[in-house]
Amino acid sequence: MKVLLGGAEYKIVFGYLEGSEDYAGNHRRVTCQLVEQPDGKVIMHGKAECHPKDNFCKETGRKLALARAIAGFNKAERTAVWAVYRGRFANKVSPAGAGIPTERRLGEGNV
């Protein structure tokens, strides 16, 4: 995902820390980095870790890591980042190409 902040372009990159798997091979830690484009310099980063007794949720981990990564931004910048994050599925269709959106948002169509 890419976002424009103050005239500069940044890429939001999510990843998983090596060695963060539990006994079943599921990841337990998510990282988020804001990378300045085109030089690739990491300007902000955040991390979220799931407690061993909790079920890992990729979406929750990503939201926590992103929130921690952008905590130092002002409100307008944070709002812009969240708008890009929430809109990441806006133009995607299902893998079968049937024209069915991969994500349904509240208030769109019948729920």
Residue, then its C-alpha position, 0 to 999 in steps of 0.5 A: m500500500k502506498v500513501l502520500l504524506g506532505g508531498a512524499e510517498y511512503k509504502i506500508v509494509f507488513g511482515y512476520l518476525e522469524g521464529s515467532e511461530d507457535y507449536a502449530g506453525n502459526h505466526r505470533r508477531v506482526t510488524c509494520q514499516l513505513v518505507e520512504q519511496p523511492d530510497g527505501k528508508v524505514i521512517m517508522h515501525g510498529k510491532a504487535e505480538c499475540h499472547p501464547k494463550d490467545n488466538f492469533c488474528k492477522e487483521t488485529g495484529r496488522k491494525l495494532a502494528l500500524a497504529r503503533a507505527i503511526a503513533g507519532f504522526n499528527k491527526a491528519e496524517r494518521t487519518a490519511v494512513w487509515a483511509v488507505y489501509r481501509g480502502r485497500f480492497a476497494n478495487k479488488v475482485s474475487p480470485a474467480g473474477a466473478g466481480i464479487p468484492t473480496e471485502r464487504r463494508l458496512g452500509e454497502g448492499n445487503v448485510 
